[in-house]
Amino acid sequence: MTPVGLARARDLSARRTLSEDTVRRMVSFFARHEIDKQGSTWSERGPGWQAWHGWGGDAGARWSRRVLRAFASLA
């Protein structure tokens, strides 16, 4: 995982409050990396699988989209 991915994993595991900007980056990450699930090493828990789960996995993808919508409704 990249240093940013590791930082995100630490933030999520520590249940830190995330800024709107960070949540935006999460949504962006998941949008770019959804394709990784089709990669040849996904079933072997390769790098794409590790990164996806470090960022929160499928639950993190759903959560980040939901939180971003909530931020938008406050604006």
PDB file with one MODEL, atoms N, CA, C and O in Angstrom:
MODEL        1
ATOM      1  N   MET A   1       0.840  -1.192   0.000  1.00  0.00           N
ATOM      2  CA  MET A   1       0.000   0.000   0.000  1.00  0.00           C
ATOM      3  C   MET A   1       0.878   1.245   0.000  1.00  0.00           C
ATOM      4  O   MET A   1       2.021   1.226   0.456  1.00  0.00           O
ATOM      5  N   THR A   2       0.320   2.308  -0.515  1.00  0.00           N
ATOM      6  CA  THR A   2       1.043   3.576  -0.526  1.00  0.00           C
ATOM      7  C   THR A   2       1.008   4.203   0.867  1.00  0.00           C
ATOM      8  O   THR A   2       0.211   3.791   1.710  1.00  0.00           O
ATOM      9  N   PRO A   3       1.859   5.187   1.113  1.00  0.00           N
ATOM     10  CA  PRO A   3       1.798   5.885   2.402  1.00  0.00           C
ATOM     11  C   PRO A   3       0.415   6.496   2.682  1.00  0.00           C
ATOM     12  O   PRO A   3      -0.043   6.509   3.825  1.00  0.00           O
ATOM     13  N   VAL A   4      -0.236   6.997   1.639  1.00  0.00           N
ATOM     14  CA  VAL A   4      -1.581   7.557   1.818  1.00  0.00           C
ATOM     15  C   VAL A   4      -2.565   6.459   2.196  1.00  0.00           C
ATOM     16  O   VAL A   4      -3.400   6.648   3.081  1.00  0.00           O
ATOM     17  N   GLY A   5      -2.471   5.316   1.531  1.00  0.00           N
ATOM     18  CA  GLY A   5      -3.349   4.197   1.856  1.00  0.00           C
ATOM     19  C   GLY A   5      -3.136   3.698   3.273  1.00  0.00           C
ATOM     20  O   GLY A   5      -4.098   3.380   3.972  1.00  0.00           O
ATOM     21  N   LEU A   6      -1.890   3.629   3.701  1.00  0.00           N
ATOM     22  CA  LEU A   6      -1.601   3.215   5.074  1.00  0.00           C
ATOM     23  C   LEU A   6      -2.148   4.219   6.082  1.00  0.00           C
ATOM     24  O   LEU A   6      -2.688   3.837   7.120  1.00  0.00           O
ATOM     25  N   ALA A   7      -2.006   5.500   5.772  1.00  0.00           N
ATOM     26  CA  ALA A   7      -2.551   6.532   6.661  1.00  0.00           C
ATOM     27  C   ALA A   7      -4.068   6.399   6.767  1.00  0.00           C
ATOM     28  O   ALA A   7      -4.638   6.528   7.850  1.00  0.00           O
ATOM     29  N   ARG A   8      -4.723   6.136   5.613  1.00  0.00           N
ATOM     30  CA  ARG A   8      -6.174   5.983   5.632  1.00  0.00           C
ATOM     31  C   ARG A   8      -6.571   4.779   6.467  1.00  0.00           C
ATOM     32  O   ARG A   8      -7.519   4.853   7.249  1.00  0.00           O
ATOM     33  N   ALA A   9      -5.857   3.673   6.312  1.00  0.00           N
ATOM     34  CA  ALA A   9      -6.152   2.472   7.095  1.00  0.00           C
ATOM     35  C   ALA A   9      -6.023   2.766   8.589  1.00  0.00           C
ATOM     36  O   ALA A   9      -6.847   2.325   9.389  1.00  0.00           O
ATOM     37  N   ARG A  10      -4.981   3.515   8.956  1.00  0.00           N
ATOM     38  CA  ARG A  10      -4.812   3.876  10.373  1.00  0.00           C
ATOM     39  C   ARG A  10      -5.955   4.764  10.855  1.00  0.00           C
ATOM     40  O   ARG A  10      -6.490   4.558  11.944  1.00  0.00           O
ATOM     41  N   ASP A  11      -6.329   5.755  10.040  1.00  0.00           N
ATOM     42  CA  ASP A  11      -7.439   6.638  10.407  1.00  0.00           C
ATOM     43  C   ASP A  11      -8.725   5.847  10.617  1.00  0.00           C
ATOM     44  O   ASP A  11      -9.437   6.047  11.601  1.00  0.00           O
ATOM     45  N   LEU A  12      -9.009   4.956   9.689  1.00  0.00           N
ATOM     46  CA  LEU A  12     -10.244   4.178   9.767  1.00  0.00           C
ATOM     47  C   LEU A  12     -10.237   3.227  10.962  1.00  0.00           C
ATOM     48  O   LEU A  12     -11.236   3.105  11.670  1.00  0.00           O
ATOM     49  N   SER A  13      -9.115   2.560  11.182  1.00  0.00           N
ATOM     50  CA  SER A  13      -9.066   1.615  12.298  1.00  0.00           C
ATOM     51  C   SER A  13      -9.132   2.326  13.647  1.00  0.00           C
ATOM     52  O   SER A  13      -9.607   1.753  14.627  1.00  0.00           O
ATOM     53  N   ALA A  14      -8.658   3.571  13.701  1.00  0.00           N
ATOM     54  CA  ALA A  14      -8.718   4.355  14.941  1.00  0.00           C
ATOM     55  C   ALA A  14     -10.040   5.122  15.063  1.00  0.00           C
ATOM     56  O   ALA A  14     -10.270   5.816  16.053  1.00  0.00           O
ATOM     57  N   ARG A  15     -10.897   4.993  14.060  1.00  0.00           N
ATOM     58  CA  ARG A  15     -12.198   5.666  14.033  1.00  0.00           C
ATOM     59  C   ARG A  15     -12.067   7.181  14.164  1.00  0.00           C
ATOM     60  O   ARG A  15     -12.861   7.838  14.837  1.00  0.00           O
ATOM     61  N   ARG A  16     -11.040   7.715  13.500  1.00  0.00           N
ATOM     62  CA  ARG A  16     -10.846   9.169  13.510  1.00  0.00           C
ATOM     63  C   ARG A  16     -11.916   9.844  12.652  1.00  0.00           C
ATOM     64  O   ARG A  16     -12.390   9.276  11.668  1.00  0.00           O
ATOM     65  N   THR A  17     -12.281  11.045  13.036  1.00  0.00           N
ATOM     66  CA  THR A  17     -13.192  11.857  12.238  1.00  0.00           C
ATOM     67  C   THR A  17     -12.448  12.296  10.984  1.00  0.00           C
ATOM     68  O   THR A  17     -11.326  12.796  11.064  1.00  0.00           O
ATOM     69  N   LEU A  18     -13.070  12.109   9.835  1.00  0.00           N
ATOM     70  CA  LEU A  18     -12.434  12.448   8.560  1.00  0.00           C
ATOM     71  C   LEU A  18     -13.044  13.716   7.992  1.00  0.00           C
ATOM     72  O   LEU A  18     -14.250  13.941   8.094  1.00  0.00           O
ATOM     73  N   SER A  19     -12.208  14.533   7.399  1.00  0.00           N
ATOM     74  CA  SER A  19     -12.674  15.774   6.780  1.00  0.00           C
ATOM     75  C   SER A  19     -13.436  15.464   5.497  1.00  0.00           C
ATOM     76  O   SER A  19     -13.360  14.358   4.962  1.00  0.00           O
ATOM     77  N   GLU A  20     -14.166  16.455   5.018  1.00  0.00           N
ATOM     78  CA  GLU A  20     -14.871  16.294   3.751  1.00  0.00           C
ATOM     79  C   GLU A  20     -13.881  15.998   2.624  1.00  0.00           C
ATOM     80  O   GLU A  20     -14.154  15.173   1.753  1.00  0.00           O
ATOM     81  N   ASP A  21     -12.737  16.671   2.645  1.00  0.00           N
ATOM     82  CA  ASP A  21     -11.718  16.450   1.615  1.00  0.00           C
ATOM     83  C   ASP A  21     -11.229  15.000   1.634  1.00  0.00           C
ATOM     84  O   ASP A  21     -11.054  14.389   0.580  1.00  0.00           O
ATOM     85  N   THR A  22     -11.012  14.458   2.809  1.00  0.00           N
ATOM     86  CA  THR A  22     -10.550  13.069   2.922  1.00  0.00           C
ATOM     87  C   THR A  22     -11.621  12.110   2.423  1.00  0.00           C
ATOM     88  O   THR A  22     -11.316  11.141   1.727  1.00  0.00           O
ATOM     89  N   VAL A  23     -12.872  12.376   2.776  1.00  0.00           N
ATOM     90  CA  VAL A  23     -13.975  11.518   2.309  1.00  0.00           C
ATOM     91  C   VAL A  23     -14.065  11.587   0.786  1.00  0.00           C
ATOM     92  O   VAL A  23     -14.306  10.573   0.131  1.00  0.00           O
ATOM     93  N   ARG A  24     -13.871  12.785   0.220  1.00  0.00           N
ATOM     94  CA  ARG A  24     -13.850  12.932  -1.246  1.00  0.00           C
ATOM     95  C   ARG A  24     -12.757  12.062  -1.871  1.00  0.00           C
ATOM     96  O   ARG A  24     -12.976  11.412  -2.893  1.00  0.00           O
ATOM     97  N   ARG A  25     -11.575  12.061  -1.240  1.00  0.00           N
ATOM     98  CA  ARG A  25     -10.472  11.248  -1.761  1.00  0.00           C
ATOM     99  C   ARG A  25     -10.809   9.762  -1.663  1.00  0.00           C
ATOM    100  O   ARG A  25     -10.424   8.979  -2.531  1.00  0.00           O
ATOM    101  N   MET A  26     -11.523   9.376  -0.616  1.00  0.00           N
ATOM    102  CA  MET A  26     -11.941   7.977  -0.496  1.00  0.00           C
ATOM    103  C   MET A  26     -12.876   7.597  -1.635  1.00  0.00           C
ATOM    104  O   MET A  26     -12.698   6.559  -2.273  1.00  0.00           O
ATOM    105  N   VAL A  27     -13.877   8.445  -1.888  1.00  0.00           N
ATOM    106  CA  VAL A  27     -14.822   8.176  -2.975  1.00  0.00           C
ATOM    107  C   VAL A  27     -14.070   8.056  -4.297  1.00  0.00           C
ATOM    108  O   VAL A  27     -14.348   7.171  -5.106  1.00  0.00           O
ATOM    109  N   SER A  28     -13.125   8.950  -4.501  1.00  0.00           N
ATOM    110  CA  SER A  28     -12.329   8.930  -5.727  1.00  0.00           C
ATOM    111  C   SER A  28     -11.501   7.651  -5.828  1.00  0.00           C
ATOM    112  O   SER A  28     -11.435   7.034  -6.891  1.00  0.00           O
ATOM    113  N   PHE A  29     -10.873   7.255  -4.724  1.00  0.00           N
ATOM    114  CA  PHE A  29     -10.087   6.018  -4.716  1.00  0.00           C
ATOM    115  C   PHE A  29     -10.960   4.836  -5.129  1.00  0.00           C
ATOM    116  O   PHE A  29     -10.592   4.064  -6.015  1.00  0.00           O
ATOM    117  N   PHE A  30     -12.112   4.700  -4.485  1.00  0.00           N
ATOM    118  CA  PHE A  30     -12.977   3.557  -4.776  1.00  0.00           C
ATOM    119  C   PHE A  30     -13.450   3.567  -6.227  1.00  0.00           C
ATOM    120  O   PHE A  30     -13.539   2.513  -6.857  1.00  0.00           O
ATOM    121  N   ALA A  31     -13.755   4.751  -6.762  1.00  0.00           N
ATOM    122  CA  ALA A  31     -14.187   4.834  -8.161  1.00  0.00           C
ATOM    123  C   ALA A  31     -13.080   4.376  -9.102  1.00  0.00           C
ATOM    124  O   ALA A  31     -13.338   3.664 -10.072  1.00  0.00           O
ATOM    125  N   ARG A  32     -11.843   4.786  -8.812  1.00  0.00           N
ATOM    126  CA  ARG A  32     -10.713   4.407  -9.682  1.00  0.00           C
ATOM    127  C   ARG A  32     -10.346   2.941  -9.550  1.00  0.00           C
ATOM    128  O   ARG A  32      -9.883   2.331 -10.513  1.00  0.00           O
ATOM    129  N   HIS A  33     -10.543   2.372  -8.382  1.00  0.00           N
ATOM    130  CA  HIS A  33     -10.008   1.039  -8.120  1.00  0.00           C
ATOM    131  C   HIS A  33     -11.051  -0.079  -8.073  1.00  0.00           C
ATOM    132  O   HIS A  33     -10.716  -1.220  -7.755  1.00  0.00           O
ATOM    133  N   GLU A  34     -12.291   0.229  -8.380  1.00  0.00           N
ATOM    134  CA  GLU A  34     -13.326  -0.820  -8.460  1.00  0.00           C
ATOM    135  C   GLU A  34     -12.879  -1.925  -9.416  1.00  0.00           C
ATOM    136  O   GLU A  34     -13.150  -3.103  -9.184  1.00  0.00           O
ATOM    137  N   ILE A  35     -12.201  -1.542 -10.479  1.00  0.00           N
ATOM    138  CA  ILE A  35     -11.727  -2.489 -11.492  1.00  0.00           C
ATOM    139  C   ILE A  35     -10.734  -3.497 -10.916  1.00  0.00           C
ATOM    140  O   ILE A  35     -10.592  -4.599 -11.446  1.00  0.00           O
ATOM    141  N   ASP A  36     -10.047  -3.127  -9.838  1.00  0.00           N
ATOM    142  CA  ASP A  36      -9.056  -4.030  -9.239  1.00  0.00           C
ATOM    143  C   ASP A  36      -9.670  -5.359  -8.812  1.00  0.00           C
ATOM    144  O   ASP A  36      -8.975  -6.372  -8.731  1.00  0.00           O
ATOM    145  N   LYS A  37     -10.973  -5.353  -8.539  1.00  0.00           N
ATOM    146  CA  LYS A  37     -11.638  -6.594  -8.126  1.00  0.00           C
ATOM    147  C   LYS A  37     -11.583  -7.650  -9.226  1.00  0.00           C
ATOM    148  O   LYS A  37     -11.769  -8.837  -8.957  1.00  0.00           O
ATOM    149  N   GLN A  38     -11.331  -7.227 -10.455  1.00  0.00           N
ATOM    150  CA  GLN A  38     -11.238  -8.164 -11.571  1.00  0.00           C
ATOM    151  C   GLN A  38      -9.796  -8.587 -11.853  1.00  0.00           C
ATOM    152  O   GLN A  38      -9.540  -9.352 -12.784  1.00  0.00           O
ATOM    153  N   GLY A  39      -8.865  -8.091 -11.053  1.00  0.00           N
ATOM    154  CA  GLY A  39      -7.452  -8.389 -11.262  1.00  0.00           C
ATOM    155  C   GLY A  39      -7.106  -9.836 -10.963  1.00  0.00           C
ATOM    156  O   GLY A  39      -7.823 -10.523 -10.237  1.00  0.00           O
ATOM    157  N   SER A  40      -6.011 -10.283 -11.526  1.00  0.00           N
ATOM    158  CA  SER A  40      -5.611 -11.688 -11.409  1.00  0.00           C
ATOM    159  C   SER A  40      -5.192 -12.078  -9.995  1.00  0.00           C
ATOM    160  O   SER A  40      -5.207 -13.263  -9.664  1.00  0.00           O
ATOM    161  N   THR A  41      -4.818 -11.111  -9.148  1.00  0.00           N
ATOM    162  CA  THR A  41      -4.380 -11.479  -7.794  1.00  0.00           C
ATOM    163  C   THR A  41      -5.421 -11.153  -6.724  1.00  0.00           C
ATOM    164  O   THR A  41      -5.151 -11.286  -5.530  1.00  0.00           O
ATOM    165  N   TRP A  42      -6.612 -10.724  -7.153  1.00  0.00           N
ATOM    166  CA  TRP A  42      -7.644 -10.372  -6.167  1.00  0.00           C
ATOM    167  C   TRP A  42      -7.970 -11.568  -5.273  1.00  0.00           C
ATOM    168  O   TRP A  42      -8.011 -11.429  -4.050  1.00  0.00           O
ATOM    169  N   SER A  43      -8.198 -12.718  -5.857  1.00  0.00           N
ATOM    170  CA  SER A  43      -8.573 -13.904  -5.072  1.00  0.00           C
ATOM    171  C   SER A  43      -7.426 -14.398  -4.195  1.00  0.00           C
ATOM    172  O   SER A  43      -7.636 -15.167  -3.257  1.00  0.00           O
ATOM    173  N   GLU A  44      -6.226 -13.954  -4.507  1.00  0.00           N
ATOM    174  CA  GLU A  44      -5.057 -14.339  -3.703  1.00  0.00           C
ATOM    175  C   GLU A  44      -4.727 -13.274  -2.652  1.00  0.00           C
ATOM    176  O   GLU A  44      -3.692 -13.341  -1.988  1.00  0.00           O
ATOM    177  N   ARG A  45      -5.618 -12.300  -2.514  1.00  0.00           N
ATOM    178  CA  ARG A  45      -5.406 -11.178  -1.587  1.00  0.00           C
ATOM    179  C   ARG A  45      -4.129 -10.416  -1.914  1.00  0.00           C
ATOM    180  O   ARG A  45      -3.320 -10.096  -1.042  1.00  0.00           O
ATOM    181  N   GLY A  46      -3.984 -10.139  -3.203  1.00  0.00           N
ATOM    182  CA  GLY A  46      -2.825  -9.405  -3.703  1.00  0.00           C
ATOM    183  C   GLY A  46      -2.892  -7.923  -3.360  1.00  0.00           C
ATOM    184  O   GLY A  46      -3.723  -7.506  -2.553  1.00  0.00           O
ATOM    185  N   PRO A  47      -2.018  -7.127  -3.974  1.00  0.00           N
ATOM    186  CA  PRO A  47      -1.916  -5.707  -3.644  1.00  0.00           C
ATOM    187  C   PRO A  47      -3.223  -4.919  -3.812  1.00  0.00           C
ATOM    188  O   PRO A  47      -3.547  -4.074  -2.978  1.00  0.00           O
ATOM    189  N   GLY A  48      -3.966  -5.192  -4.880  1.00  0.00           N
ATOM    190  CA  GLY A  48      -5.231  -4.482  -5.088  1.00  0.00           C
ATOM    191  C   GLY A  48      -6.233  -4.787  -3.997  1.00  0.00           C
ATOM    192  O   GLY A  48      -6.922  -3.894  -3.504  1.00  0.00           O
ATOM    193  N   TRP A  49      -6.311  -6.053  -3.622  1.00  0.00           N
ATOM    194  CA  TRP A  49      -7.201  -6.472  -2.542  1.00  0.00           C
ATOM    195  C   TRP A  49      -6.800  -5.802  -1.236  1.00  0.00           C
ATOM    196  O   TRP A  49      -7.651  -5.310  -0.496  1.00  0.00           O
ATOM    197  N   GLN A  50      -5.504  -5.783  -0.958  1.00  0.00           N
ATOM    198  CA  GLN A  50      -5.005  -5.174   0.281  1.00  0.00           C
ATOM    199  C   GLN A  50      -5.320  -3.685   0.325  1.00  0.00           C
ATOM    200  O   GLN A  50      -5.775  -3.176   1.349  1.00  0.00           O
ATOM    201  N   ALA A  51      -5.083  -2.991  -0.773  1.00  0.00           N
ATOM    202  CA  ALA A  51      -5.354  -1.554  -0.808  1.00  0.00           C
ATOM    203  C   ALA A  51      -6.849  -1.285  -0.640  1.00  0.00           C
ATOM    204  O   ALA A  51      -7.247  -0.415   0.135  1.00  0.00           O
ATOM    205  N   TRP A  52      -7.670  -2.035  -1.366  1.00  0.00           N
ATOM    206  CA  TRP A  52      -9.125  -1.851  -1.283  1.00  0.00           C
ATOM    207  C   TRP A  52      -9.592  -1.997   0.156  1.00  0.00           C
ATOM    208  O   TRP A  52     -10.373  -1.183   0.649  1.00  0.00           O
ATOM    209  N   HIS A  53      -9.119  -3.022   0.818  1.00  0.00           N
ATOM    210  CA  HIS A  53      -9.540  -3.260   2.189  1.00  0.00           C
ATOM    211  C   HIS A  53      -8.898  -2.285   3.168  1.00  0.00           C
ATOM    212  O   HIS A  53      -9.494  -1.968   4.197  1.00  0.00           O
ATOM    213  N   GLY A  54      -7.702  -1.808   2.870  1.00  0.00           N
ATOM    214  CA  GLY A  54      -7.082  -0.790   3.708  1.00  0.00           C
ATOM    215  C   GLY A  54      -7.881   0.504   3.721  1.00  0.00           C
ATOM    216  O   GLY A  54      -7.916   1.218   4.723  1.00  0.00           O
ATOM    217  N   TRP A  55      -8.519   0.795   2.604  1.00  0.00           N
ATOM    218  CA  TRP A  55      -9.351   1.996   2.496  1.00  0.00           C
ATOM    219  C   TRP A  55     -10.762   1.753   3.036  1.00  0.00           C
ATOM    220  O   TRP A  55     -11.591   2.662   3.008  1.00  0.00           O
ATOM    221  N   GLY A  56     -11.044   0.568   3.516  1.00  0.00           N
ATOM    222  CA  GLY A  56     -12.341   0.285   4.136  1.00  0.00           C
ATOM    223  C   GLY A  56     -13.179  -0.748   3.427  1.00  0.00           C
ATOM    224  O   GLY A  56     -14.264  -1.090   3.897  1.00  0.00           O
ATOM    225  N   GLY A  57     -12.696  -1.260   2.293  1.00  0.00           N
ATOM    226  CA  GLY A  57     -13.423  -2.310   1.585  1.00  0.00           C
ATOM    227  C   GLY A  57     -14.760  -1.829   1.040  1.00  0.00           C
ATOM    228  O   GLY A  57     -14.993  -0.629   0.897  1.00  0.00           O
ATOM    229  N   ASP A  58     -15.626  -2.775   0.741  1.00  0.00           N
ATOM    230  CA  ASP A  58     -16.942  -2.437   0.179  1.00  0.00           C
ATOM    231  C   ASP A  58     -17.732  -1.548   1.145  1.00  0.00           C
ATOM    232  O   ASP A  58     -18.419  -0.619   0.721  1.00  0.00           O
ATOM    233  N   ALA A  59     -17.628  -1.841   2.441  1.00  0.00           N
ATOM    234  CA  ALA A  59     -18.331  -1.022   3.434  1.00  0.00           C
ATOM    235  C   ALA A  59     -17.795   0.405   3.423  1.00  0.00           C
ATOM    236  O   ALA A  59     -18.571   1.352   3.558  1.00  0.00           O
ATOM    237  N   GLY A  60     -16.502   0.576   3.267  1.00  0.00           N
ATOM    238  CA  GLY A  60     -15.906   1.907   3.196  1.00  0.00           C
ATOM    239  C   GLY A  60     -16.351   2.662   1.958  1.00  0.00           C
ATOM    240  O   GLY A  60     -16.555   3.875   2.001  1.00  0.00           O
ATOM    241  N   ALA A  61     -16.501   1.942   0.852  1.00  0.00           N
ATOM    242  CA  ALA A  61     -16.976   2.572  -0.386  1.00  0.00           C
ATOM    243  C   ALA A  61     -18.399   3.080  -0.199  1.00  0.00           C
ATOM    244  O   ALA A  61     -18.707   4.214  -0.564  1.00  0.00           O
ATOM    245  N   ARG A  62     -19.265   2.250   0.366  1.00  0.00           N
ATOM    246  CA  ARG A  62     -20.654   2.672   0.607  1.00  0.00           C
ATOM    247  C   ARG A  62     -20.705   3.838   1.589  1.00  0.00           C
ATOM    248  O   ARG A  62     -21.406   4.824   1.362  1.00  0.00           O
ATOM    249  N   TRP A  63     -19.958   3.716   2.679  1.00  0.00           N
ATOM    250  CA  TRP A  63     -19.944   4.738   3.720  1.00  0.00           C
ATOM    251  C   TRP A  63     -19.468   6.074   3.163  1.00  0.00           C
ATOM    252  O   TRP A  63     -20.099   7.103   3.406  1.00  0.00           O
ATOM    253  N   SER A  64     -18.358   6.073   2.418  1.00  0.00           N
ATOM    254  CA  SER A  64     -17.798   7.324   1.919  1.00  0.00           C
ATOM    255  C   SER A  64     -18.767   8.016   0.957  1.00  0.00           C
ATOM    256  O   SER A  64     -18.890   9.240   0.985  1.00  0.00           O
ATOM    257  N   ARG A  65     -19.448   7.255   0.115  1.00  0.00           N
ATOM    258  CA  ARG A  65     -20.438   7.857  -0.783  1.00  0.00           C
ATOM    259  C   ARG A  65     -21.595   8.464   0.005  1.00  0.00           C
ATOM    260  O   ARG A  65     -22.065   9.557  -0.309  1.00  0.00           O
ATOM    261  N   ARG A  66     -22.048   7.746   1.028  1.00  0.00           N
ATOM    262  CA  ARG A  66     -23.157   8.233   1.855  1.00  0.00           C
ATOM    263  C   ARG A  66     -22.757   9.522   2.597  1.00  0.00           C
ATOM    264  O   ARG A  66     -23.529  10.480   2.641  1.00  0.00           O
ATOM    265  N   VAL A  67     -21.558   9.536   3.173  1.00  0.00           N
ATOM    266  CA  VAL A  67     -21.095  10.709   3.917  1.00  0.00           C
ATOM    267  C   VAL A  67     -20.891  11.890   2.978  1.00  0.00           C
ATOM    268  O   VAL A  67     -21.218  13.022   3.334  1.00  0.00           O
ATOM    269  N   LEU A  68     -20.361  11.647   1.794  1.00  0.00           N
ATOM    270  CA  LEU A  68     -20.171  12.734   0.827  1.00  0.00           C
ATOM    271  C   LEU A  68     -21.516  13.346   0.428  1.00  0.00           C
ATOM    272  O   LEU A  68     -21.626  14.564   0.285  1.00  0.00           O
ATOM    273  N   ARG A  69     -22.532  12.509   0.248  1.00  0.00           N
ATOM    274  CA  ARG A  69     -23.879  13.029  -0.056  1.00  0.00           C
ATOM    275  C   ARG A  69     -24.378  13.896   1.102  1.00  0.00           C
ATOM    276  O   ARG A  69     -24.990  14.941   0.880  1.00  0.00           O
ATOM    277  N   ALA A  70     -24.116  13.459   2.337  1.00  0.00           N
ATOM    278  CA  ALA A  70     -24.543  14.232   3.512  1.00  0.00           C
ATOM    279  C   ALA A  70     -23.822  15.582   3.560  1.00  0.00           C
ATOM    280  O   ALA A  70     -24.446  16.599   3.861  1.00  0.00           O
ATOM    281  N   PHE A  71     -22.527  15.605   3.268  1.00  0.00           N
ATOM    282  CA  PHE A  71     -21.789  16.864   3.201  1.00  0.00           C
ATOM    283  C   PHE A  71     -22.431  17.782   2.160  1.00  0.00           C
ATOM    284  O   PHE A  71     -22.609  18.974   2.408  1.00  0.00           O
ATOM    285  N   ALA A  72     -22.775  17.234   1.010  1.00  0.00           N
ATOM    286  CA  ALA A  72     -23.348  18.029  -0.073  1.00  0.00           C
ATOM    287  C   ALA A  72     -24.703  18.621   0.331  1.00  0.00           C
ATOM    288  O   ALA A  72     -25.037  19.740  -0.056  1.00  0.00           O
ATOM    289  N   SER A  73     -25.474  17.867   1.105  1.00  0.00           N
ATOM    290  CA  SER A  73     -26.796  18.366   1.507  1.00  0.00           C
ATOM    291  C   SER A  73     -26.687  19.492   2.532  1.00  0.00           C
ATOM    292  O   SER A  73     -27.639  20.250   2.719  1.00  0.00           O
ATOM    293  N   LEU A  74     -25.548  19.609   3.193  1.00  0.00           N
ATOM    294  CA  LEU A  74     -25.335  20.680   4.170  1.00  0.00           C
ATOM    295  C   LEU A  74     -24.925  21.973   3.505  1.00  0.00           C
ATOM    296  O   LEU A  74     -25.063  23.048   4.089  1.00  0.00           O
ATOM    297  N   ALA A  75     -24.427  21.880   2.294  1.00  0.00           N
ATOM    298  CA  ALA A  75     -23.895  23.060   1.597  1.00  0.00           C
ATOM    299  C   ALA A  75     -24.997  23.969   1.075  1.00  0.00           C
ATOM    300  O   ALA A  75     -24.711  25.001   0.469  1.00  0.00           O
TER     301      ALA A  75
ENDMDL
END
